[in-house]
Amino acid sequence: MGSEQIEQKIGYTFCNKSLLTEAITHPSTGHGRQGPSEYERLEFLGDAVLELVVSVQLYAKHPGADEGELTKMRASIVSRHHLAGIADQLGLGEHVVMSSRLESSGGRASASILGNTLESIIGAVMLDAGFETASRVAVQLLRESLNNSCPARSTNPKGDLQELLQAVNGEAPVYRVKQVRAIPAHFVATAMWDGREIGVGEGSGKRKAETAAAKVALEALRAKQGWAEGL
């Protein structure tokens, strides 16, 4: 089954080898047909561990990201497709124990099986050594993905800025726009709120300049913790 190879690939050696065996034994083999599949139970546990670990890592890495941005980044990293890609890079498919029928139909390359198996293995590590170790293994496997994570850019910066500011004191931002060049057209917009300048942006049109200013203001306010205190 290549348990030593798997352990080397994930950077963890199991104390209870049977947990790893269960983690890579697909239900198609009929193993455990008298009761629930341990593969699927471990997959359930591993999925929960990955959700929490990635959430904690993203929360610490992106202090300026809001709940929606954090949720989108997490969803991308723990998606079955993404996990399948990591499992494929590790070569986990060749170690999964499955029925000959599933294997002949391309089971070893199945994104669903690869992703599920990675989750199952993380769940097995959790049971074998606890959350702290499972977290370490998960972070190591997802390190590149976590390092490359980036909040999705807002498609409506002006709307988002207005919603954010009105939630504080009911006042919407206003924009002061001036044309600095006629040919080619170039504008500069300043976002103002509560008597202060909160963002400056430029663009080839008034709307583009205002949108750029709103984006700058959003990023600055979200990065500055406690910016609304005392209002």
C-alpha positions as CSV (number, residue, x, y, z in Angstrom):
1,M,0.0,0.0,0.0
2,G,3.0,2.3,0.2
3,S,2.2,3.7,3.7
4,E,5.8,4.8,4.2
5,Q,5.7,6.7,0.9
6,I,2.5,8.5,1.9
7,E,3.9,9.4,5.3
8,Q,7.0,10.8,3.6
9,K,4.9,12.8,1.2
10,I,2.7,14.4,3.9
11,G,5.5,14.8,6.4
12,Y,3.9,12.7,9.2
13,T,4.5,9.2,10.5
14,F,1.5,7.4,11.9
15,C,1.5,5.7,15.3
16,N,-1.6,3.8,14.4
17,K,-1.0,2.5,10.9
18,S,-4.5,1.1,10.6
19,L,-5.8,4.7,10.5
20,L,-3.8,5.4,7.4
21,T,-5.0,2.1,5.9
22,E,-8.6,3.2,6.5
23,A,-7.9,6.6,5.1
24,I,-6.8,5.3,1.7
25,T,-9.3,2.4,1.4
26,H,-12.2,3.5,-0.8
27,P,-15.7,2.3,-0.1
28,S,-15.8,0.6,-3.5
29,T,-13.8,-2.3,-2.0
30,G,-16.7,-3.2,0.1
31,H,-14.5,-2.9,3.2
32,G,-16.7,-2.1,6.3
33,R,-19.9,-3.0,4.4
34,Q,-21.4,-4.1,7.7
35,G,-21.2,-0.5,9.0
36,P,-20.4,3.0,7.9
37,S,-17.3,3.5,5.7
38,E,-14.3,4.7,7.8
39,Y,-12.9,6.4,4.7
40,E,-16.0,8.6,4.5
41,R,-16.1,9.2,8.2
42,L,-12.4,10.3,8.1
43,E,-13.2,12.4,5.1
44,F,-15.9,14.2,7.0
45,L,-13.4,14.9,9.9
46,G,-10.6,16.0,7.6
47,D,-13.0,18.4,5.8
48,A,-13.8,20.1,9.1
49,V,-10.1,20.3,10.1
50,L,-9.2,21.9,6.8
51,E,-12.0,24.4,7.0
52,L,-10.9,25.5,10.5
53,V,-7.1,25.5,9.7
54,V,-7.5,27.5,6.5
55,S,-9.9,29.9,8.3
56,V,-7.4,30.6,11.0
57,Q,-4.5,31.1,8.6
58,L,-6.4,33.4,6.3
59,Y,-7.7,35.5,9.3
60,A,-4.1,36.1,10.4
61,K,-2.7,36.6,6.9
62,H,-5.3,39.2,5.7
63,P,-6.2,41.6,8.6
64,G,-7.8,43.9,6.1
65,A,-10.1,41.4,4.5
66,D,-13.8,41.3,5.4
67,E,-15.9,38.2,6.0
68,G,-17.0,37.8,2.4
69,E,-13.4,38.0,1.1
70,L,-12.2,35.5,3.7
71,T,-15.0,33.2,2.8
72,K,-14.3,33.3,-0.9
73,M,-10.6,32.6,-0.3
74,R,-11.3,29.7,2.0
75,A,-13.8,28.2,-0.4
76,S,-11.2,28.3,-3.2
77,I,-8.5,26.6,-1.1
78,V,-10.6,23.9,0.3
79,S,-12.6,23.2,-2.9
80,R,-12.6,19.6,-4.0
81,H,-10.9,20.6,-7.3
82,H,-8.1,22.4,-5.5
83,L,-7.5,19.6,-3.0
84,A,-7.5,17.1,-5.9
85,G,-4.7,19.1,-7.5
86,I,-2.6,18.9,-4.4
87,A,-3.3,15.2,-4.0
88,D,-2.4,14.6,-7.6
89,Q,1.0,16.4,-7.1
90,L,1.6,14.1,-4.1
91,G,0.8,11.1,-6.2
92,L,-1.9,9.9,-3.7
93,G,-4.0,8.4,-6.5
94,E,-1.6,5.5,-6.9
95,H,-1.9,4.5,-3.2
96,V,-5.7,4.5,-2.9
97,V,-7.1,1.0,-2.4
98,M,-10.2,0.7,-4.7
99,S,-12.2,-1.9,-6.6
100,S,-10.9,-3.1,-9.9
101,R,-14.0,-1.8,-11.6
102,L,-13.5,1.7,-10.2
103,E,-9.8,1.6,-11.2
104,S,-10.6,0.6,-14.7
105,S,-13.0,3.5,-15.1
106,G,-10.3,6.0,-14.2
107,G,-10.8,6.2,-10.4
108,R,-7.2,6.9,-9.7
109,A,-7.4,10.2,-11.6
110,S,-10.8,11.2,-10.3
111,A,-10.8,14.7,-8.8
112,S,-13.5,13.6,-6.4
113,I,-11.6,10.6,-5.1
114,L,-8.3,12.5,-4.9
115,G,-9.8,15.4,-3.0
116,N,-11.7,13.0,-0.7
117,T,-8.6,11.0,0.0
118,L,-6.6,14.0,1.0
119,E,-9.3,15.0,3.4
120,S,-9.5,11.5,4.7
121,I,-5.8,11.4,5.4
122,I,-6.0,14.7,7.3
123,G,-8.8,13.3,9.4
124,A,-6.7,10.2,10.1
125,V,-3.8,12.4,11.3
126,M,-6.2,14.3,13.5
127,L,-7.3,11.0,15.2
128,D,-3.7,9.8,15.5
129,A,-2.0,12.9,16.9
130,G,-4.6,15.6,17.6
131,F,-5.6,18.9,16.1
132,E,-2.2,20.7,16.5
133,T,-0.4,18.1,14.4
134,A,-3.2,17.8,11.9
135,S,-3.0,21.6,11.5
136,R,0.7,21.5,11.0
137,V,0.4,18.9,8.3
138,A,-2.5,20.7,6.6
139,V,-0.6,24.1,6.6
140,Q,2.5,22.4,5.1
141,L,0.4,20.8,2.3
142,L,-1.4,24.1,1.6
143,R,1.4,26.5,2.2
144,E,1.7,27.6,-1.4
145,S,-2.0,28.1,-1.7
146,L,-2.2,30.1,1.5
147,N,0.8,32.2,0.5
148,N,-0.8,33.0,-2.9
149,S,-4.2,33.8,-1.4
150,C,-5.5,37.2,-2.2
151,P,-8.9,39.0,-1.4
152,A,-11.1,39.2,-4.5
153,R,-11.4,42.7,-5.8
154,S,-14.7,44.4,-5.3
155,T,-16.8,44.8,-8.5
156,N,-18.6,47.8,-7.0
157,P,-16.2,49.8,-4.8
158,K,-18.5,52.9,-4.6
159,G,-21.4,50.8,-3.4
160,D,-19.3,48.9,-0.9
161,L,-17.8,52.1,0.4
162,Q,-21.2,53.7,0.8
163,E,-22.6,50.7,2.6
164,L,-19.6,50.6,4.9
165,L,-19.7,54.3,5.9
166,Q,-23.4,54.6,6.2
167,A,-23.4,51.7,8.7
168,V,-21.2,54.0,10.9
169,N,-23.1,57.2,11.0
170,G,-25.6,57.2,8.2
171,E,-23.5,59.6,6.0
172,A,-22.6,58.6,2.5
173,P,-19.3,59.6,0.9
174,V,-19.1,62.5,-1.6
175,Y,-16.7,62.9,-4.5
176,R,-14.9,66.0,-5.6
177,V,-13.8,65.5,-9.3
178,K,-11.6,67.8,-11.4
179,Q,-10.4,67.4,-14.9
180,V,-6.6,67.8,-15.1
181,R,-6.3,67.1,-18.8
182,A,-8.6,67.4,-21.8
183,I,-6.8,65.4,-24.4
184,P,-6.5,62.6,-23.6
185,A,-9.2,63.1,-20.9
186,H,-7.9,62.6,-17.4
187,F,-9.7,63.2,-14.1
188,V,-8.8,63.1,-10.4
189,A,-11.4,62.3,-7.8
190,T,-11.3,62.7,-4.0
191,A,-13.6,60.7,-1.8
192,M,-14.8,62.8,1.2
193,W,-16.6,61.6,4.3
194,D,-17.4,63.2,7.6
195,G,-15.3,66.2,6.6
196,R,-12.2,64.3,5.8
197,E,-10.4,63.0,2.7
198,I,-10.4,59.2,2.6
199,G,-9.2,58.3,-0.9
200,V,-7.9,59.8,-4.1
201,G,-8.1,58.1,-7.5
202,E,-7.5,58.9,-11.2
203,G,-9.2,57.8,-14.4
204,S,-10.0,58.7,-18.0
205,G,-13.6,59.6,-17.0
206,K,-15.4,61.0,-13.9
207,R,-16.9,57.6,-13.0
208,K,-13.6,55.8,-13.4
209,A,-11.8,58.3,-11.2
210,E,-14.6,58.1,-8.5
211,T,-14.4,54.3,-8.6
212,A,-10.6,54.4,-8.2
213,A,-11.0,56.8,-5.2
214,A,-13.6,54.5,-3.6
215,K,-11.3,51.5,-4.0
216,V,-8.4,53.3,-2.4
217,A,-10.6,54.4,0.5
218,L,-12.0,50.9,1.0
219,E,-8.6,49.3,1.1
220,A,-7.3,52.0,3.5
221,L,-10.2,51.8,5.9
222,R,-10.3,48.0,6.0
223,A,-6.5,47.8,6.7
224,K,-6.8,50.3,9.5
225,Q,-8.3,48.5,12.5
226,G,-10.5,50.6,14.8
227,W,-10.8,53.4,12.2
228,A,-14.4,54.2,13.1
229,E,-13.9,54.3,16.9
230,G,-14.9,57.5,18.6
231,L,-17.3,58.7,15.9
